[in-house]
């Protein structure tokens, strides 16, 4: 039987961070089955060994997606999502951490009880561990309409949960592969969701989003 939720984790050179990310996902308290689909893109550090160790220890829950050559962040992201089997997709980037053990249960309950809702997300704690600086994001309320989301997208990747069939529709209709100028796929995806479907913001912190100097997220 397919799990209710697929947690998609993409990782590349995340050796210092990945174990904490995976442990935070495995610590989720749910009354349903969930899987972790782990996409590893031929890292040059010890990331693959960590992935293999976790997949071996949790074979019933973790499926490892990898290849013999680096495919790039976009193709790795896409192939990992394509391998998901759950009704809903949650995302935890390989260098982030979930800090609320009820995250999956809370979001799945909302989507199960609100069929018209396509996606939901929460606040995060944006943290630069090297500098010892953190900030709750969004600092004010989260947005639920396209106009506001276009002005300031308040949906952090690792706080979201969305219906898998609609994620697949996004890829079929928007075709982000044809836009190499986009620095990330998640911002266009959540904007597309807000433009086409009702979305919900849940006012609590469920994830720690790691900010690394020089990263794409650092410059949002």
C-alpha angles and dihedrals in degrees: 000000000000117000119249093235133032115201108208116207122179119189141181124167092346096136095134093048113028100084091056090050093051094044090053090053094046088052092064114125109220139157089215137058120266132180133209115223105198117197113195118185106203096280118202093221131053096292095110092053090053090050092050092048093052093044090051092048094046105030093153092057111026125064116188119214115192142134141205094261138037111267099183131251097283097051091042090052092048098047091048092052090046090057093055116113103184128106087237133037123215121184130214115174113223094251097046131085133217109225100183116069090201095056098107095041093049095048096042090050090053094049093043092051096041108050093178092059111094102184140005134193141178140209121284136203108239105209134183100196093187092057096034091235127136136172133185110241128239090027090202129025123323120246127246102179131073098239092055093041090051090054093047121359103215097180111106112203097236093052097056137099121183140173108270095220090057092048087055090048089053091056092046095048104033098034097201089189086077091060108068088162090070109098092203139017100212099068094054090045096054091044089053090050092051091048094052110027143026112271130188134219117210112204103226137087115253105155142044109220110205113224114204120187109255096020124127092248090053089063099046 
